[in-house]
Amino acid sequence: MKSLVEVCKSLMGKFTSIHRPEDLLNDVKGPVLLHISDTPSEIYPFIFKIIDVLKPKYIIHTGDLADNVKLEINRDRIKGYSMLVKELVEGLENTDTKVYYFMGNHDDYDTVSKLSKKGTILEEGLLTIEELNFTAGHYYKEYPYKADFNLFGHSFEPCHYKNGGTIGLNGVLSINVIDLSNKRVFHLNYPIGTNRLRGMESKKAGL
């Protein structure tokens, strides 16, 4: 029996990688769910552009909302973290999009809950969206639930995978676009330099 690492490596080439959000417009029927994770503040404008182009009905952020602020080891930077998260939250919530925030190790629940006006703030768990089941959390985890998708971040591993009836998507590796009408998955590359801004240039890093 193949290990999860072997499975995800063999399937990586079967996912569709796209370089520009505009290239998806003819392929995606919608509704669209956008999955992002571990977002340094410098890439917020890029994320907002994607949202403007694709107009997702749902967004799931799997943690570390301002990933250039390592809050877990720098609690004295909470004020700067709050300012950056305010920018992100306002950008994500300025439409009718339903937003879910899963808290990462560099997030502060109280700060996010005060800043978010209509988002749902969670640690991990199961969601049902458009009759599809999603398990999600900051860390990769095998849940005791039957799910169509498992969304996570934090580390470069495991990569995207398909195991049984579950599609696993790592939000550190790419911005993941899910067409909820047919479960097709498209990947958008993060801007060049994103991993450096995350402090994760090493492919083994998980910060």
Summary of the structure (lengths in Angstrom):
residues: 207
radius of gyration: 15.9
end to end distance: 30.7
largest distance: 48.9
contacts: 676
relative contact order: 0.21
helix: 29%
strand: 27%
